[in-house]
Amino acid sequence: MSTGELLSIEPLELKFPFELKKQIDCPLQLSNKTENYVAFKVKTTNPKKYCVRPNTGVVSPQSTCDIIVTMQAQKEAPPDMQCRDKFLLQSVKVEDGVSAKDITAEMFNKESGHVVEECKLRVIYVSPPQPPSLVAEESEEGSSPRGSVSDNGNYNISEAPRSVIESPEKSAETRALIAKLTEEKNNAVQLSNKLRLETETLRRSSKSPGGVSFMTVVIIGLLGIILGYFMKKT
């Protein structure tokens, strides 16, 4: 805020959220803290680009006046979003009862002996606020937790990707398949152990009289066991 002898001005920098092809307003407030009537006039270095309402007026003692500075829609952005436009606000004491229609250019002529207070205002372009990114939100909401392997080698389902988590029907089929494979594995282990025992028996019996006949019986028995196991699988 600029606190002059006649008027206080807020703000000293006219900030416009710059957007192409869009008319943008910026408010400006003048405060008269004196006991005098104060006339004002607003000038700009680029009058075709801006519209000031009102651009002249009178502020009564101990009162305020609101001004709207409008930037016309722009077809292209300036380089580096820098703006060199400036405004000049002039203020001068006037007699009681003077209204806006009584203001003349001569009132702000310093060469005529009038005490004119001046304040320069800068124009700044700022980027408009960006709406939340829908893509980012959907990515965060739709992201699946990553799978991990615990120390004992088990896959942590609670952290697995959604594609890994199966439906109840598929889970039941998976459990049944695992149970079947486990049973077949146990049968194979039992058959292997039985074959080792029969082989030991065959090795011992082959060294004793009549071992040839016994060995023949054992071989026939083993063949019967193997044949029975594969018939059972089919």
Residue pairs with C-beta under 8 A, 6 or more apart in sequence:
1 8
1 9
1 10
1 11
1 12
2 8
2 9
2 10
2 12
2 119
4 91
4 117
4 119
5 34
5 117
6 32
6 34
6 36
6 38
6 91
6 92
6 93
6 117
7 30
7 31
7 32
7 38
7 40
7 59
7 89
7 91
7 117
7 119
8 30
8 31
8 33
9 28
9 29
9 30
9 31
9 89
9 119
9 121
10 28
10 29
10 31
11 28
12 119
12 121
12 122
13 121
13 122
13 123
13 124
14 26
14 28
14 69
14 87
14 121
14 122
14 123
14 124
15 26
15 124
15 125
15 126
16 24
16 26
16 71
16 123
16 124
16 125
16 126
17 24
17 126
17 127
17 128
17 129
18 24
18 74
18 77
18 81
18 125
18 126
18 127
18 128
19 128
20 73
20 74
20 75
20 76
20 77
21 73
21 74
21 75
22 73
23 70
23 71
23 72
23 73
24 70
24 71
25 68
25 69
25 70
25 71
26 68
26 69
26 70
26 71
27 66
27 67
27 68
27 69
28 66
28 67
28 68
28 69
28 121
29 64
29 65
29 66
29 67
30 40
30 59
30 64
30 65
30 66
30 67
30 89
30 91
31 59
31 63
31 64
32 38
32 59
32 60
32 61
32 62
32 63
32 64
32 65
33 62
34 61
34 62
34 93
35 61
35 62
36 61
36 93
36 94
37 58
37 59
37 60
37 61
37 93
37 94
37 95
37 96
37 97
37 98
38 58
38 59
38 91
38 92
38 93
38 94
39 56
39 57
39 58
39 59
39 91
39 92
39 93
39 94
39 98
39 103
39 107
40 56
40 57
40 58
40 59
40 65
40 89
40 90
40 91
40 92
41 55
41 56
41 89
41 90
41 91
41 103
41 108
42 52
42 55
42 56
42 67
42 69
42 87
42 88
42 89
42 90
43 87
43 88
43 89
43 90
44 50
44 52
44 85
44 86
44 87
44 88
45 84
45 85
45 86
45 87
46 85
48 72
49 71
49 72
49 85
50 69
50 70
50 71
50 72
50 85
50 87
51 69
51 70
51 72
52 67
52 68
52 69
52 70
52 87
53 67
53 68
53 70
54 67
54 100
56 100
56 103
57 65
57 100
57 103
58 94
58 98
58 99
58 100
58 103
59 65
69 87
78 125
81 125
81 127
82 125
83 123
83 124
83 125
84 123
85 123
86 120
86 121
86 122
86 123
87 120
87 121
87 123
88 118
88 119
88 120
88 121
89 118
89 119
89 120
89 121
90 108
90 116
90 117
90 118
91 116
91 117
91 118
91 119
92 107
92 108
92 114
92 115
92 116
92 117
93 115
94 102
94 103
94 107
106 112
107 114
108 114
108 116
109 116
110 116
144 161
144 162
144 163
145 158
145 159
145 160
145 161
146 159
146 161
147 155
147 156
147 159
147 160
147 161
147 164
148 155
148 156
148 159
149 155
149 156
150 156
155 164
157 164
157 165
166 174
184 233
187 229
191 225
191 226
191 229
194 225
195 222
198 218
198 221
198 222
201 218
202 215
202 218
202 219
205 211
205 214
205 215
205 218
206 212
206 215
208 214
